[in-house]
């Protein structure tokens, strides 16, 4: 995963967006990751997975 510092993310926003369209990008602050920027299509795919109903087998495990 590519990483930008928060300062670089601000100063190179266009590059950050271009990189995030290809794969998720971590943004760090004080040397620690604090957000991930990703393409809306990937966000929608992950959101759809989260909203899938669980199978009865999965519900027994919970």
C-alpha positions as CSV (number, residue, x, y, z in Angstrom):
1,X,0.0,0.0,0.0
2,X,1.3,3.4,-0.9
3,X,1.7,5.9,1.9
4,X,1.5,9.7,2.0
5,X,2.2,11.9,5.0
6,X,-0.6,14.3,5.8
7,X,1.5,17.2,4.6
8,X,2.2,15.4,1.3
9,X,-1.5,14.4,0.9
10,X,-2.4,18.1,1.2
11,X,0.3,19.3,-1.1
12,X,0.0,16.5,-3.7
13,X,-3.8,15.9,-3.5
14,X,-4.1,15.2,-7.2
15,X,-1.4,12.5,-7.0
16,X,-3.0,11.0,-3.9
17,X,-6.4,10.8,-5.7
18,X,-4.8,9.2,-8.8
19,X,-3.0,6.7,-6.7
20,X,-6.2,5.9,-4.7
21,X,-8.0,5.1,-7.9
22,X,-5.6,2.2,-8.5
23,X,-5.4,0.9,-4.9
24,X,-6.0,2.1,-1.4
25,X,-3.5,4.7,0.0
26,X,-2.6,5.2,3.7
27,X,-2.2,8.7,5.0
28,X,0.0,9.1,8.0
29,X,0.2,11.7,10.7
30,X,3.1,11.9,13.2
31,X,4.4,8.7,11.6
32,X,1.3,6.6,12.2
33,X,-1.4,5.7,9.7
34,X,-4.7,7.4,10.5
35,X,-6.8,7.2,7.3
36,X,-7.0,5.2,4.1
37,X,-8.2,6.8,0.9
38,X,-9.8,4.4,-1.7
39,X,-11.8,4.6,-4.9
40,X,-15.6,4.8,-4.5
41,X,-16.0,1.5,-6.3
42,X,-13.9,-0.2,-3.7
43,X,-15.8,1.5,-0.9
44,X,-19.1,0.4,-2.4
45,X,-17.8,-3.2,-2.8
46,X,-16.8,-3.3,0.8
47,X,-20.1,-1.8,1.9
48,X,-22.0,-4.4,0.0
49,X,-20.1,-7.2,1.7
50,X,-20.9,-5.7,5.1
51,X,-24.6,-5.6,4.4
52,X,-24.9,-9.2,3.0
53,X,-27.2,-11.2,5.2
54,X,-25.4,-13.9,7.2
55,X,-26.0,-17.5,6.4
56,X,-27.6,-19.6,9.2
57,X,-24.3,-21.4,9.6
58,X,-22.5,-18.0,10.3
59,X,-25.3,-17.0,12.7
60,X,-24.6,-20.1,14.9
61,X,-21.0,-19.0,15.3
62,X,-22.0,-15.6,16.7
